[in-house]
Structure formats: structure tokens, C-alpha cells
Amino acid sequence: MLSLEQLGPRICILGPSNSGKSTLAKAIERKLALPAIHLDPLYHLPHTDWVPRPDAEFAALHAAAIAREQWVMDGNYTRYLAPRLERATGFIVLEISTAASLLRYFRRTLLERKRQGALPGSKDRLKWDMIRHIAIVTPPNRHKYLTVFEKSSLAKVRLRNPRELSLFYQANGLER
């Protein structure tokens, strides 16, 4: 498995909803001093109940974010993935199971007061739409992420389950 340093100064993290992308990005930010860019808050308007920005506004924010010299960026938004990967120097894909993602969602909405990648001014709460998204919408996307990952020539790391994710944290001296 590659080390963080081998992934370079622009690391793209993909994975299913609630798989730990934002937590990993923040841990990498602390370790390597790469600014963490969470795409969820760029895509959604702050101080709303996850209302999307106008598409042109998000496209401009995304373009400005990937133009930076250094970053660790988490989030999928596959419509904008190609230019992100063109700028990336490293690629991490998380393959956390649907069950694990659902458990993470329940834990973070019910127990965590502050979490990485949260929308400024909003409070996470249980929503049927999000449960449906994790359980129904996200599983087919897992195959898309893996296909993109396998075709990529970037330095890359594939983390297949929570155990491999934990081992990656340990091997790279990362703290949650």
C-alpha cells in the first residue's frame, strides 16, 4: 500500500455516502498540512437544509478549488470528477459497505455534535431521503467509483473495508 507522501500534493477521495471521506480528508490535512476541501459544503448553500447551489456557482467553486496547488478533496459529484482527477496527484477510494455507511450515518446524526464536512449553519438530523440515498442510490455508484479508480494511472490506494481504513490510519500516523 502506498504511503500518504506517495500520493502527492493533491489527493482525491471518493467513496459512498457516510464512508468516512471527510474524516479521512481532515486527518490527512492535519498530517500533511494539505488544505481539506469538502465538496458537500461547496455544493450546498450554507445555513440551509442541504439546498444545492445553482449549478454554475458550484462549477465555479469546484474549478477554483481544484486549481489550487495543494489539497485533499473529499466528495463524489462525478459530473465534475474528470477535471478533478486531471489535477489530482493521488487517489483514494473507500469501499465501505452499505451497512457500515448506514451505521455511520445514524451515529453521526444522533451522537456527534460536530463532524468533518458538515454544512455550515445546519444541523444533521435523521432523514428518510438520506437513508434511502445510502441504501438505494449509493450502491450502484460504488461500481462507478471502482471502475474510475481501476482505470486511473494516478498513485492510488484502495481501502475495501473499515479494517483496511483503520490500518491505513495507523500506517500513516493519522488521527481521527
VOKOLRO-706831 format. One record per residue: residue in three letters; x, y, z of N, C-alpha, C, CB in turn. Coordinates in nm, 2 decimals. Glycine has a CB too. Layout:
N
> ALA X Y Z X Y Z X Y Z X Y Z
...
This chain:
176
> MET 0.08 -0.12 0.00 0.00 0.00 0.00 0.09 0.12 0.00 -0.10 0.00 0.12
> LEU 0.05 0.22 -0.08 0.13 0.35 -0.09 0.11 0.43 0.04 0.09 0.43 -0.21
> SER 0.21 0.51 0.07 0.20 0.60 0.18 0.14 0.73 0.14 0.34 0.63 0.25
> LEU 0.10 0.81 0.23 0.04 0.94 0.20 0.13 1.02 0.12 0.00 1.01 0.33
> GLU 0.26 1.03 0.15 0.35 1.11 0.08 0.36 1.07 -0.07 0.49 1.10 0.15
> GLN 0.34 0.94 -0.10 0.35 0.90 -0.24 0.23 0.94 -0.32 0.36 0.75 -0.24
> LEU 0.12 0.99 -0.25 0.00 1.04 -0.32 0.02 1.18 -0.37 -0.12 1.02 -0.23
> GLY 0.12 1.25 -0.33 0.14 1.38 -0.38 0.06 1.49 -0.31 0.12 1.39 -0.52
> PRO 0.07 1.61 -0.37 0.01 1.73 -0.30 -0.14 1.76 -0.33 0.08 1.85 -0.34
> ARG -0.20 1.67 -0.42 -0.34 1.69 -0.45 -0.41 1.55 -0.45 -0.36 1.76 -0.59
> ILE -0.48 1.52 -0.34 -0.54 1.39 -0.32 -0.69 1.40 -0.33 -0.49 1.33 -0.18
> CYS -0.74 1.31 -0.41 -0.89 1.30 -0.44 -0.94 1.18 -0.36 -0.92 1.29 -0.59
> ILE -1.04 1.19 -0.28 -1.10 1.08 -0.20 -1.24 1.06 -0.25 -1.10 1.11 -0.05
> LEU -1.27 0.94 -0.30 -1.41 0.90 -0.34 -1.46 0.79 -0.25 -1.41 0.86 -0.49
> GLY -1.59 0.77 -0.25 -1.65 0.66 -0.17 -1.79 0.69 -0.15 -1.57 0.64 -0.04
> PRO -1.86 0.59 -0.10 -2.01 0.60 -0.08 -2.04 0.71 0.03 -2.07 0.47 -0.04
> SER -2.16 0.76 0.03 -2.20 0.85 0.13 -2.18 0.79 0.27 -2.35 0.88 0.12
> ASN -2.13 0.87 0.36 -2.11 0.82 0.50 -2.00 0.71 0.51 -2.24 0.78 0.56
> SER -1.90 0.71 0.43 -1.80 0.61 0.44 -1.68 0.66 0.51 -1.76 0.57 0.30
> GLY -1.67 0.79 0.54 -1.55 0.84 0.62 -1.46 0.93 0.53 -1.48 0.73 0.67
> LYS -1.51 0.97 0.42 -1.43 1.05 0.33 -1.38 1.18 0.40 -1.50 1.09 0.20
> SER -1.47 1.26 0.46 -1.44 1.39 0.52 -1.35 1.37 0.64 -1.57 1.46 0.56
> THR -1.38 1.27 0.72 -1.29 1.24 0.83 -1.15 1.21 0.79 -1.35 1.12 0.92
> LEU -1.14 1.13 0.68 -1.00 1.09 0.63 -0.94 1.22 0.57 -1.01 0.99 0.52
> ALA -1.01 1.30 0.50 -0.95 1.42 0.44 -0.90 1.51 0.56 -1.06 1.50 0.36
> LYS -0.97 1.53 0.66 -0.93 1.61 0.77 -0.81 1.56 0.84 -1.04 1.63 0.88
> ALA -0.80 1.42 0.86 -0.68 1.36 0.92 -0.56 1.38 0.83 -0.71 1.21 0.93
> ILE -0.58 1.37 0.70 -0.47 1.40 0.60 -0.42 1.54 0.61 -0.50 1.36 0.46
> GLU -0.52 1.63 0.62 -0.49 1.78 0.63 -0.40 1.80 0.75 -0.62 1.86 0.65
> ARG -0.44 1.74 0.87 -0.36 1.76 0.99 -0.22 1.70 0.97 -0.43 1.69 1.11
> LYS -0.20 1.59 0.91 -0.08 1.52 0.89 0.02 1.59 0.79 -0.10 1.37 0.85
> LEU -0.04 1.62 0.68 0.05 1.67 0.57 0.03 1.82 0.54 0.01 1.60 0.44
> ALA -0.05 1.89 0.62 -0.07 2.03 0.60 -0.13 2.06 0.46 0.06 2.11 0.63
> LEU -0.20 1.97 0.40 -0.27 2.00 0.28 -0.41 2.05 0.32 -0.28 1.86 0.19
> PRO -0.46 2.16 0.26 -0.60 2.20 0.29 -0.70 2.10 0.25 -0.62 2.34 0.23
> ALA -0.79 2.07 0.35 -0.90 1.98 0.32 -1.01 2.06 0.25 -0.95 1.90 0.45
> ILE -1.06 2.01 0.14 -1.17 2.07 0.07 -1.28 1.97 0.07 -1.13 2.12 -0.07
> HIS -1.39 2.00 0.14 -1.51 1.91 0.14 -1.61 1.96 0.04 -1.57 1.91 0.29
> LEU -1.64 1.88 -0.06 -1.73 1.92 -0.17 -1.88 1.94 -0.12 -1.72 1.82 -0.28
> ASP -1.92 1.87 -0.02 -2.06 1.89 0.02 -2.09 2.04 0.06 -2.09 1.80 0.14
> PRO -2.01 2.10 0.14 -2.04 2.24 0.17 -2.02 2.34 0.05 -1.95 2.29 0.28
> LEU -1.94 2.30 -0.05 -1.93 2.38 -0.17 -2.05 2.36 -0.26 -1.80 2.33 -0.25
> TYR -2.11 2.24 -0.26 -2.23 2.21 -0.34 -2.35 2.27 -0.28 -2.24 2.06 -0.36
> HIS -2.36 2.27 -0.15 -2.49 2.31 -0.09 -2.47 2.45 -0.03 -2.53 2.22 0.03
> LEU -2.58 2.52 -0.02 -2.58 2.66 0.03 -2.57 2.65 0.19 -2.71 2.74 -0.01
> PRO -2.49 2.73 0.25 -2.48 2.73 0.39 -2.61 2.78 0.46 -2.36 2.81 0.44
> HIS -2.63 2.74 0.58 -2.74 2.78 0.66 -2.87 2.74 0.60 -2.74 2.93 0.68
> THR -2.87 2.63 0.53 -3.00 2.57 0.47 -3.01 2.43 0.51 -3.00 2.59 0.31
> ASP -3.11 2.36 0.47 -3.13 2.22 0.49 -3.08 2.14 0.37 -3.28 2.18 0.53
> TRP -2.95 2.16 0.34 -2.89 2.10 0.23 -2.95 2.13 0.09 -2.89 1.95 0.25
> VAL -2.97 2.26 0.07 -3.02 2.31 -0.06 -2.90 2.33 -0.15 -3.10 2.45 -0.04
> PRO -2.91 2.27 -0.27 -2.80 2.28 -0.37 -2.78 2.42 -0.42 -2.82 2.19 -0.49
> ARG -2.66 2.46 -0.44 -2.63 2.59 -0.51 -2.67 2.58 -0.65 -2.48 2.63 -0.49
> PRO -2.69 2.69 -0.72 -2.70 2.69 -0.87 -2.58 2.62 -0.93 -2.72 2.83 -0.92
> ASP -2.61 2.54 -1.03 -2.50 2.46 -1.09 -2.38 2.54 -1.14 -2.56 2.39 -1.21
> ALA -2.40 2.66 -1.20 -2.29 2.74 -1.24 -2.20 2.79 -1.12 -2.34 2.86 -1.32
> GLU -2.27 2.82 -1.01 -2.20 2.86 -0.89 -2.11 2.75 -0.84 -2.29 2.91 -0.78
> PHE -2.16 2.63 -0.83 -2.08 2.51 -0.78 -1.97 2.48 -0.88 -2.17 2.39 -0.76
> ALA -2.00 2.49 -1.01 -1.89 2.46 -1.11 -1.78 2.56 -1.09 -1.95 2.47 -1.25
> ALA -1.81 2.69 -1.07 -1.70 2.79 -1.05 -1.62 2.76 -0.92 -1.76 2.93 -1.04
> LEU -1.70 2.73 -0.81 -1.63 2.69 -0.68 -1.54 2.57 -0.70 -1.73 2.67 -0.57
> HIS -1.59 2.47 -0.77 -1.51 2.35 -0.79 -1.39 2.38 -0.87 -1.60 2.24 -0.86
> ALA -1.40 2.45 -0.98 -1.29 2.49 -1.06 -1.18 2.56 -0.98 -1.33 2.57 -1.18
> ALA -1.23 2.66 -0.90 -1.13 2.73 -0.82 -1.06 2.64 -0.72 -1.20 2.85 -0.74
> ALA -1.13 2.55 -0.66 -1.08 2.46 -0.56 -0.97 2.37 -0.62 -1.19 2.37 -0.49
> ILE -1.00 2.31 -0.74 -0.90 2.22 -0.80 -0.78 2.29 -0.86 -0.97 2.13 -0.91
> ALA -0.80 2.42 -0.88 -0.69 2.50 -0.94 -0.58 2.52 -0.83 -0.74 2.63 -0.99
> ARG -0.61 2.50 -0.71 -0.51 2.53 -0.60 -0.39 2.43 -0.62 -0.58 2.51 -0.46
> GLU -0.28 2.47 -0.56 -0.16 2.39 -0.58 -0.16 2.26 -0.49 -0.04 2.47 -0.55
> GLN -0.23 2.28 -0.37 -0.24 2.16 -0.28 -0.38 2.15 -0.23 -0.14 2.19 -0.16
> TRP -0.42 2.02 -0.21 -0.55 1.99 -0.15 -0.56 1.84 -0.12 -0.66 2.05 -0.23
> VAL -0.65 1.82 -0.03 -0.71 1.68 -0.02 -0.86 1.70 -0.03 -0.66 1.60 0.12
> MET -0.92 1.65 -0.13 -1.06 1.68 -0.16 -1.15 1.56 -0.15 -1.07 1.74 -0.30
> ASP -1.25 1.57 -0.07 -1.34 1.46 -0.05 -1.48 1.49 -0.10 -1.35 1.42 0.10
> GLY -1.54 1.40 -0.16 -1.67 1.41 -0.22 -1.68 1.35 -0.36 -1.71 1.56 -0.23
> ASN -1.79 1.32 -0.40 -1.80 1.24 -0.53 -1.84 1.34 -0.64 -1.91 1.14 -0.52
> TYR -1.96 1.38 -0.65 -2.00 1.48 -0.76 -1.93 1.44 -0.89 -1.97 1.62 -0.72
> THR -1.97 1.32 -0.94 -1.90 1.26 -1.05 -1.91 1.34 -1.18 -1.95 1.12 -1.07
> ARG -2.01 1.43 -1.19 -2.02 1.51 -1.30 -1.89 1.60 -1.32 -2.15 1.60 -1.29
> TYR -1.83 1.63 -1.21 -1.71 1.71 -1.21 -1.58 1.63 -1.18 -1.73 1.82 -1.10
> LEU -1.59 1.50 -1.18 -1.48 1.42 -1.14 -1.36 1.43 -1.24 -1.52 1.28 -1.13
> ALA -1.39 1.43 -1.37 -1.28 1.43 -1.47 -1.18 1.54 -1.45 -1.34 1.43 -1.61
> PRO -1.23 1.67 -1.44 -1.13 1.77 -1.42 -1.06 1.76 -1.28 -1.19 1.91 -1.43
> ARG -1.12 1.71 -1.18 -1.06 1.69 -1.05 -0.95 1.59 -1.06 -1.17 1.65 -0.95
> LEU -0.97 1.48 -1.13 -0.87 1.38 -1.14 -0.76 1.42 -1.23 -0.93 1.25 -1.20
> GLU -0.78 1.51 -1.33 -0.68 1.56 -1.41 -0.58 1.64 -1.33 -0.74 1.65 -1.53
> ARG -0.63 1.71 -1.23 -0.54 1.79 -1.14 -0.48 1.71 -1.02 -0.62 1.91 -1.08
> ALA -0.55 1.60 -0.99 -0.50 1.52 -0.87 -0.37 1.45 -0.90 -0.61 1.41 -0.84
> THR -0.30 1.43 -0.79 -0.17 1.36 -0.80 -0.19 1.22 -0.73 -0.06 1.43 -0.73
> GLY -0.29 1.21 -0.65 -0.32 1.08 -0.58 -0.47 1.06 -0.57 -0.25 1.08 -0.44
> PHE -0.51 0.93 -0.54 -0.65 0.89 -0.55 -0.67 0.79 -0.44 -0.69 0.84 -0.69
> ILE -0.77 0.81 -0.35 -0.81 0.71 -0.25 -0.95 0.68 -0.28 -0.78 0.77 -0.11
> VAL -0.98 0.55 -0.28 -1.12 0.51 -0.29 -1.16 0.43 -0.17 -1.15 0.43 -0.42
> LEU -1.27 0.46 -0.11 -1.32 0.39 0.01 -1.44 0.30 -0.04 -1.37 0.48 0.12
> GLU -1.43 0.17 0.00 -1.54 0.08 -0.04 -1.62 0.03 0.08 -1.48 -0.04 -0.11
> ILE -1.65 0.12 0.17 -1.72 0.08 0.29 -1.86 0.03 0.26 -1.73 0.20 0.39
> SER -1.90 -0.08 0.32 -2.03 -0.14 0.29 -2.15 -0.05 0.32 -2.05 -0.27 0.37
> THR -2.26 -0.08 0.26 -2.39 -0.01 0.28 -2.42 -0.01 0.43 -2.50 -0.06 0.20
> ALA -2.41 -0.13 0.49 -2.45 -0.14 0.63 -2.36 -0.05 0.72 -2.43 -0.29 0.68
> ALA -2.23 -0.05 0.69 -2.14 0.03 0.77 -2.17 0.18 0.74 -1.99 0.00 0.73
> SER -2.20 0.22 0.62 -2.24 0.36 0.59 -2.36 0.40 0.66 -2.25 0.38 0.44
> LEU -2.46 0.31 0.67 -2.58 0.34 0.75 -2.55 0.36 0.89 -2.69 0.23 0.73
> LEU -2.47 0.27 0.95 -2.43 0.28 1.09 -2.36 0.42 1.12 -2.35 0.17 1.13
> ARG -2.27 0.45 1.03 -2.20 0.58 1.04 -2.30 0.70 1.04 -2.09 0.60 0.93
> TYR -2.40 0.69 0.95 -2.50 0.80 0.93 -2.58 0.81 1.06 -2.59 0.77 0.82
> PHE -2.62 0.70 1.12 -2.70 0.70 1.24 -2.62 0.76 1.36 -2.75 0.56 1.28
> ARG -2.49 0.71 1.37 -2.40 0.76 1.47 -2.38 0.91 1.46 -2.27 0.68 1.47
> ARG -2.35 0.96 1.34 -2.31 1.10 1.33 -2.43 1.19 1.35 -2.25 1.12 1.20
> THR -2.55 1.15 1.30 -2.67 1.23 1.32 -2.73 1.23 1.46 -2.78 1.19 1.22
> LEU -2.71 1.12 1.53 -2.77 1.11 1.66 -2.67 1.14 1.77 -2.82 0.97 1.68
> LEU -2.54 1.12 1.75 -2.44 1.13 1.86 -2.34 1.24 1.84 -2.37 1.01 1.88
> GLU -2.30 1.28 1.72 -2.19 1.37 1.70 -2.24 1.51 1.69 -2.11 1.34 1.58
> ARG -2.19 1.60 1.77 -2.23 1.74 1.77 -2.15 1.82 1.66 -2.20 1.81 1.90
> LYS -2.03 1.78 1.63 -1.95 1.84 1.53 -1.89 1.74 1.45 -1.85 1.94 1.59
> ARG -1.89 1.75 1.32 -1.83 1.65 1.23 -1.76 1.72 1.11 -1.93 1.55 1.18
> GLN -1.67 1.65 1.06 -1.59 1.70 0.94 -1.69 1.70 0.82 -1.47 1.61 0.91
> GLY -1.67 1.81 0.74 -1.75 1.82 0.62 -1.90 1.86 0.64 -1.75 1.69 0.55
> ALA -1.93 1.90 0.76 -2.07 1.94 0.78 -2.10 2.07 0.71 -2.10 1.96 0.93
> LEU -2.23 2.09 0.68 -2.27 2.22 0.62 -2.28 2.33 0.72 -2.41 2.19 0.55
> PRO -2.20 2.44 0.70 -2.21 2.55 0.80 -2.35 2.60 0.82 -2.12 2.66 0.75
> GLY -2.38 2.61 0.95 -2.51 2.66 0.99 -2.62 2.56 0.98 -2.54 2.78 0.91
> SER -2.60 2.44 0.96 -2.70 2.33 0.95 -2.67 2.23 1.06 -2.71 2.27 0.81
> LYS -2.78 2.16 1.10 -2.77 2.06 1.20 -2.81 1.93 1.13 -2.85 2.08 1.33
> ASP -2.72 1.83 1.14 -2.76 1.70 1.08 -2.87 1.64 1.16 -2.63 1.60 1.08
> ARG -2.96 1.58 1.09 -3.07 1.50 1.16 -3.11 1.39 1.07 -3.19 1.60 1.18
> LEU -3.17 1.29 1.13 -3.21 1.17 1.05 -3.32 1.21 0.95 -3.27 1.06 1.14
> LYS -3.30 1.17 0.83 -3.39 1.19 0.72 -3.41 1.07 0.64 -3.34 1.31 0.63
> TRP -3.53 1.04 0.60 -3.57 0.93 0.52 -3.50 0.93 0.39 -3.72 0.91 0.51
> ASP -3.49 1.05 0.33 -3.43 1.07 0.20 -3.28 1.03 0.20 -3.44 1.22 0.15
> MET -3.21 1.06 0.31 -3.07 1.03 0.32 -3.05 0.87 0.34 -3.00 1.10 0.44
> ILE -3.14 0.82 0.42 -3.13 0.67 0.44 -3.15 0.60 0.31 -3.24 0.62 0.55
> ARG -3.25 0.65 0.23 -3.28 0.59 0.10 -3.16 0.61 0.01 -3.41 0.66 0.04
> HIS -3.10 0.73 0.01 -2.98 0.76 -0.07 -2.87 0.66 -0.04 -2.93 0.90 -0.05
> ILE -2.84 0.64 0.09 -2.73 0.55 0.13 -2.77 0.40 0.09 -2.71 0.55 0.28
> ALA -2.89 0.36 0.11 -2.93 0.22 0.09 -2.96 0.19 -0.05 -3.05 0.19 0.18
> ILE -3.02 0.28 -0.13 -3.07 0.25 -0.26 -2.99 0.32 -0.37 -3.21 0.29 -0.28
> VAL -2.96 0.45 -0.36 -2.89 0.52 -0.47 -2.74 0.50 -0.47 -2.92 0.67 -0.45
> THR -2.68 0.49 -0.35 -2.53 0.48 -0.35 -2.48 0.35 -0.40 -2.49 0.51 -0.21
> PRO -2.54 0.23 -0.36 -2.47 0.11 -0.40 -2.43 0.10 -0.55 -2.56 0.00 -0.37
> PRO -2.52 0.13 -0.65 -2.47 0.12 -0.78 -2.35 0.22 -0.81 -2.58 0.16 -0.88
> ASN -2.34 0.33 -0.74 -2.23 0.42 -0.76 -2.10 0.36 -0.72 -2.26 0.55 -0.69
> ARG -2.10 0.27 -0.63 -1.98 0.20 -0.58 -1.90 0.14 -0.70 -2.01 0.10 -0.48
> HIS -1.97 0.08 -0.79 -1.91 0.02 -0.91 -1.85 0.13 -1.00 -2.01 -0.06 -0.99
> LYS -1.92 0.24 -1.01 -1.86 0.35 -1.09 -1.73 0.40 -1.04 -1.96 0.47 -1.10
> TYR -1.73 0.42 -0.90 -1.61 0.47 -0.84 -1.49 0.37 -0.86 -1.63 0.50 -0.69
> LEU -1.52 0.25 -0.84 -1.42 0.14 -0.86 -1.37 0.14 -1.00 -1.47 0.01 -0.81
> THR -1.46 0.15 -1.10 -1.42 0.15 -1.24 -1.32 0.26 -1.27 -1.54 0.15 -1.33
> VAL -1.36 0.38 -1.22 -1.28 0.50 -1.24 -1.14 0.48 -1.18 -1.35 0.63 -1.19
> PHE -1.15 0.43 -1.05 -1.02 0.40 -0.98 -0.93 0.31 -1.05 -1.06 0.35 -0.84
> GLU -0.99 0.20 -1.10 -0.91 0.10 -1.17 -0.85 0.15 -1.30 -0.99 -0.03 -1.19
> LYS -0.92 0.24 -1.37 -0.87 0.29 -1.49 -0.76 0.40 -1.47 -0.98 0.34 -1.58
> SER -0.76 0.46 -1.35 -0.67 0.57 -1.33 -0.53 0.53 -1.32 -0.71 0.64 -1.19
> SER -0.44 0.62 -1.37 -0.30 0.59 -1.37 -0.23 0.67 -1.25 -0.23 0.63 -1.50
> LEU -0.31 0.74 -1.17 -0.26 0.81 -1.06 -0.21 0.71 -0.95 -0.37 0.90 -1.00
> ALA -0.12 0.77 -0.86 -0.08 0.69 -0.74 -0.21 0.67 -0.66 0.03 0.77 -0.66
> LYS -0.24 0.55 -0.62 -0.37 0.53 -0.56 -0.37 0.43 -0.45 -0.47 0.49 -0.67
> VAL -0.47 0.44 -0.37 -0.49 0.35 -0.25 -0.64 0.31 -0.25 -0.45 0.42 -0.12
> ARG -0.66 0.18 -0.24 -0.80 0.12 -0.23 -0.82 0.06 -0.09 -0.82 0.01 -0.34
> LEU -0.92 0.12 -0.02 -0.95 0.07 0.11 -1.09 0.00 0.11 -0.95 0.19 0.21
> ARG -1.08 -0.13 0.12 -1.20 -0.22 0.09 -1.30 -0.23 0.21 -1.16 -0.35 0.06
> ASN -1.26 -0.19 0.33 -1.35 -0.21 0.45 -1.30 -0.13 0.56 -1.36 -0.36 0.48
> PRO -1.37 -0.12 0.67 -1.33 -0.04 0.79 -1.20 -0.08 0.84 -1.44 -0.04 0.89
> ARG -1.17 -0.21 0.84 -1.04 -0.26 0.89 -0.92 -0.21 0.81 -1.04 -0.42 0.89
> GLU -0.93 -0.21 0.68 -0.83 -0.16 0.59 -0.81 -0.01 0.61 -0.85 -0.19 0.44
> LEU -0.93 0.06 0.63 -0.92 0.20 0.66 -0.85 0.23 0.79 -1.07 0.26 0.67
> SER -0.88 0.16 0.89 -0.81 0.17 1.02 -0.66 0.14 1.01 -0.87 0.08 1.13
> LEU -0.62 0.04 0.93 -0.48 0.01 0.91 -0.41 0.12 0.83 -0.47 -0.12 0.83
> PHE -0.48 0.19 0.74 -0.43 0.30 0.67 -0.40 0.42 0.76 -0.52 0.34 0.55
> TYR -0.50 0.44 0.85 -0.48 0.54 0.95 -0.35 0.51 1.04 -0.60 0.55 1.05
> GLN -0.34 0.39 1.08 -0.22 0.35 1.17 -0.09 0.36 1.09 -0.24 0.21 1.22
> ALA -0.09 0.31 0.97 0.03 0.30 0.89 0.09 0.44 0.86 0.01 0.22 0.76
> ASN -0.01 0.54 0.85 0.03 0.67 0.81 0.03 0.77 0.93 -0.06 0.72 0.70
> GLY 0.02 0.72 1.05 0.02 0.81 1.17 -0.09 0.91 1.17 0.15 0.88 1.18
> LEU -0.21 0.87 1.12 -0.33 0.96 1.11 -0.41 0.95 1.24 -0.41 0.93 0.99
> GLU -0.47 1.06 1.28 -0.56 1.06 1.39 -0.70 1.11 1.35 -0.51 1.15 1.51
> ARG -0.80 1.04 1.40 -0.94 1.08 1.36 -0.98 1.20 1.43 -1.04 0.96 1.39
